Amino acid sequence: MNLRNTKQRQAILDAIETHGGHLTAEDVYKIVKRHHPRLSLGTVYRNLRVLAGQGTVRELDFGMAITYFETTKDTHYHLVCRICSGIVDVEMELEQKLMKLVEQASGVGGFQIENHRLDFVGICEACQVKPVQAAKQIRTLRAR
């Protein structure tokens, strides 16, 4: 299916590229709506599905009830904070070894690997500090 690239679809793609990805559909909507006031959230969702189907945009679901979008680029990995939902792209030495595994697995049973993902889920440095700061604030308030 050959779909034409509409102004809205291009604006959605530009928003994701400009902001480096890891945007929700709502984030994209808020950005694009500034220049396309008649844009609806439904239109953003439909166009994101089209762009993902074309392979132009990658859909990222980290199991946190929120789907993020980024432009399709070289294979990279993600550090995902399970508290603040922050996402950081990371390139690691692991990639060379992992690519060898991908090559080995791609021939098994005639399976053709098109893409792979590796995500590390944990707690970012800022969120690790937050509970300690909150506990200190509670003690300070009680001490008054």
C-alpha positions as CSV (number, residue, x, y, z in Angstrom):
1,M,0.0,0.0,0.0
2,N,1.5,3.3,-1.1
3,L,0.2,6.1,1.1
4,R,0.9,9.7,0.2
5,N,2.9,11.7,2.8
6,T,0.4,14.3,4.1
7,K,1.4,17.6,5.7
8,Q,0.2,16.4,9.0
9,R,2.0,13.0,8.8
10,Q,5.2,14.9,7.9
11,A,4.7,17.3,10.8
12,I,4.3,14.3,13.1
13,L,7.5,12.7,11.8
14,D,9.3,16.0,12.1
15,A,8.2,16.4,15.7
16,I,9.6,13.0,16.7
17,E,12.9,13.6,14.8
18,T,13.3,17.2,16.3
19,H,12.6,16.1,19.8
20,G,14.8,13.0,19.7
21,G,12.0,10.5,20.1
22,H,10.6,8.8,23.1
23,L,7.4,10.8,22.7
24,T,3.9,9.6,23.5
25,A,1.1,10.2,21.0
26,E,-0.1,12.9,23.4
27,D,3.3,14.6,23.4
28,V,3.4,14.5,19.6
29,Y,-0.2,15.9,19.5
30,K,0.8,18.9,21.7
31,I,3.8,19.7,19.6
32,V,2.2,19.4,16.2
33,K,-1.1,21.1,17.3
34,R,0.8,24.4,17.6
35,H,1.2,24.6,13.8
36,H,-1.8,22.5,12.8
37,P,-4.6,23.7,15.1
38,R,-7.3,21.6,13.4
39,L,-5.3,18.4,14.2
40,S,-7.0,15.8,16.3
41,L,-5.5,13.3,18.7
42,G,-7.1,10.5,16.7
43,T,-5.3,11.7,13.5
44,V,-2.0,11.6,15.4
45,Y,-2.7,8.0,16.5
46,R,-3.7,6.9,13.0
47,N,-0.6,8.5,11.4
48,L,1.7,7.0,14.1
49,R,0.3,3.6,13.2
50,V,0.9,4.3,9.5
51,L,4.4,5.5,10.1
52,A,5.1,2.5,12.3
53,G,3.7,0.2,9.6
54,Q,6.0,1.8,7.0
55,G,9.0,1.3,9.3
56,T,9.6,5.0,9.5
57,V,8.8,5.2,13.2
58,R,9.4,2.6,15.9
59,E,6.8,1.9,18.6
60,L,8.3,1.3,22.0
61,D,6.2,-0.5,24.6
62,F,8.1,-1.0,27.9
63,G,5.1,-2.6,29.7
64,M,4.2,0.6,31.5
65,A,0.8,1.2,29.9
66,I,2.4,4.0,27.8
67,T,3.6,3.6,24.2
68,Y,6.5,5.8,23.1
69,F,7.6,6.6,19.5
70,E,11.0,7.3,18.0
71,T,12.3,7.4,14.5
72,T,13.8,4.3,13.1
73,K,17.6,4.5,13.5
74,D,20.5,2.3,14.0
75,T,20.1,-0.4,16.6
76,H,20.5,0.9,20.1
77,Y,19.3,0.1,23.6
78,H,17.3,1.8,26.2
79,L,17.6,2.5,29.9
80,V,14.1,2.9,31.2
81,C,13.2,4.2,34.7
82,R,10.2,2.4,36.1
83,I,9.4,5.3,38.4
84,C,9.6,8.5,36.2
85,S,9.3,6.6,32.9
86,G,12.5,8.4,31.7
87,I,14.1,6.8,28.7
88,V,17.8,7.1,27.6
89,D,19.3,5.7,24.4
90,V,22.5,3.9,25.1
91,E,25.1,2.3,22.9
92,M,27.3,-0.4,24.5
93,E,30.0,-2.8,23.8
94,L,27.4,-5.5,24.3
95,E,26.2,-4.6,20.8
96,Q,29.0,-6.5,19.0
97,K,28.3,-9.7,20.9
98,L,24.6,-9.3,20.5
99,M,24.9,-8.8,16.8
100,K,26.7,-12.2,16.6
101,L,23.8,-13.8,18.4
102,V,21.3,-12.1,16.0
103,E,23.3,-13.5,13.0
104,Q,23.4,-17.0,14.6
105,A,19.6,-16.9,15.4
106,S,18.5,-15.6,12.0
107,G,19.3,-18.8,10.2
108,V,17.5,-21.1,12.7
109,G,14.4,-22.7,11.2
110,G,14.5,-20.3,8.2
111,F,13.6,-17.4,10.5
112,Q,14.5,-14.0,9.2
113,I,15.2,-11.4,12.0
114,E,14.2,-7.9,10.9
115,N,14.9,-6.1,14.2
116,H,15.8,-6.7,17.8
117,R,15.5,-4.8,21.1
118,L,17.2,-4.8,24.4
119,D,15.8,-2.7,27.2
120,F,17.2,-2.3,30.7
121,V,14.5,-1.4,33.2
122,G,15.4,0.0,36.6
123,I,15.5,3.2,38.6
124,C,17.3,6.3,37.3
125,E,19.7,8.2,39.6
126,A,17.3,11.1,40.2
127,C,14.5,8.7,41.3
128,Q,16.9,6.8,43.6
129,V,17.5,10.1,45.4
130,K,13.8,11.2,45.6
131,P,12.6,8.9,48.4
132,V,15.6,10.0,50.6
133,Q,14.8,13.7,49.9
134,A,11.1,13.1,50.7
135,A,11.9,11.4,54.0
136,K,14.2,14.3,55.0
137,Q,11.4,16.8,54.2
138,I,8.9,14.8,56.3
139,R,11.3,14.8,59.3
140,T,12.0,18.5,58.8
141,L,8.2,19.3,58.8
142,R,7.6,17.2,62.0
143,A,10.5,18.8,63.8
144,R,8.9,22.3,63.6
